[in-house]
Each structure stands twice: as C-alpha cells, then as structure tokens.
Amino acid sequence: MSNKSQNELFTGEGNEAMTPDVNDIVVSIPETERSIIDVTHSVEAVEKSVELFNKISVIALRLTKPKDWIIQGKDGLYLMDSGAERIAIAFGIHTATMGVPVKEWHEDDKGRYYLYRIMGKAYSRKLGRYVEDIGTCSQRDKFFGMKGGELKPMEDVDATMIMKKAMTNLTVRLIKRAAGILSVDLDDLQEAGLNMEKFRKVEYKESGSKMDKSLSKEDVEKRREIWDMCLKMSGGAKEEAAIILNNTAGFKDQNGNQKAVNDVKDLTTSKWIDITWKKIHSQFKEWEKALVNGGEK
C-alpha cells in the first residue's frame, strides 16, 4: 500500500473519485437507533430471566409433597423442614447462620414480651444465587405461647423452643428465598400439581374447650402421654407432632369429610383415646428402635 493519506485514498490526487473496499467501511448507527436496539435486547433478556425464574419456582414446588405443607388457620401456609431440605439438596443450597440468636424485648398494649432473632445466609451453586435473611419467633407464637386462644404467662413458655423455632424459620426462609418460592399461595401449589386434598390443616381454637367430665384420670393421663410421644417423635416441633397425631387419630365421617385432630383435647371419648394411645405407642416403639439401630442414644 502507498503512503497516501486517508483522504487521498477516498478522493484521489485529482478530481478522480475512488471507491474504497467494502470490507473497509464501518457502518455508523445513529445514537437513537442504538438506544432502541439496546433497550430491545434488555427487554428480551429480562423476559427470558422471568421465564427461567418461573420455571425454577415451579420445579421447586414440585419437589415438595403434600405432607411437607401445613395450612395454618384460614390463610397461613407453612413449609416444613422435610420439604425445605428436599429443595435444598436438589438446588445445592447451603445455609449458614451469622452469629447467634439474639433475644429482643418489646412491649405493646398486651404487655411486655420477647422474641428471638437470628441472621443467616444461603448460597445455591446450581442457581448462582446468594441471599441473606432474618429468622424470628415470638414468645406469643401460636404453638408455643398460646393455649385455648389465650396467651400463656411468660414463665409457662419454653424459651428454648422459641429460640429453636427462630432458627428453623430462618433456615426454611433462606431456602425458600434462594429457590424463589418465598411468597407462594395455595393457587401456586395447585398449579404446580400438588394434591390439595392431602394437605394437613391446623386450626387454632379461639377459646378453651371444657374437659369432658366423662373422662377418667387415666384417660386424661393417656392423652398427655399421646402428645408427649408425638412431640418426641417430631423432635419437639409442635407442627409435626400435630401431623403425627392427626395421621393416627383423624378420621372420615359418614359423609366422607375428613375430621382433623390437631390437639389431644379433641379426643373426647375413652375408647377413642385408648385406640389412639395404642397406635401412637406402637409407632413410638418403632421410632425408638430405629434410633438404636441408627447408633443414636
């Protein structure tokens, strides 16, 4: 190539015009058109991300089973440890606490109360997602802090159980956030293909029920033993203990409607208590045997 200037290459030395090689031409796109292209690409990328996110959420829900969910009261929906663990394994989600549970004191028109708060983090190597969150549980928790629709006195609440539930709530919340299912409802679960009829329900009583006067002291003691065995088998988790009880003592009436038994006080006859005690006791012995065979004390 000659040492002609760029001008000369395009215009020639005289009035003779010269045409440059097509490969040397750089097409310049106006700034406004470039912006439109960038926005279009961005929108397409967002749409693909949303589509992928929705698919991951559905997959996460399909990894759970009806027994992993509890419908609490009228609107509550609780994912149990078993379902959260299944999701965590599938997506490679690892959780860790950041510090120890902190006890905080609060006060309102009902008086002074405490809650436990703990921070944690989770990372999914398969989803490339990192999240942080907080788990809490209050002294006024419906399972541990209330009885018969009334708040228990502070000294009657097991603070250890409140602290443990705060940690459990943190772990489940981290896994749900990492998998994109933190705010799901019954419609989401139904669309994911879960059989809603098999979901467990826990109803909260608004007021205490009177003890059936026809029950003997032995019947009352058996009811207490039934609940103790359910709690031990569930590792102290009242939600899971209620499911064990309901699975054993629940029944269908003459119309085929499922009658839930979430509280031992729902067992109102001596015969019903005796049958339930025998079934739960049999399960409890099998559970103890499994612990021994597994090398645990």
Summary of the structure (lengths in Angstrom):
residues: 297
radius of gyration: 31.1
end to end distance: 88.6
largest distance: 120.8
contacts: 772
relative contact order: 0.10
helix: 48%
strand: 20%
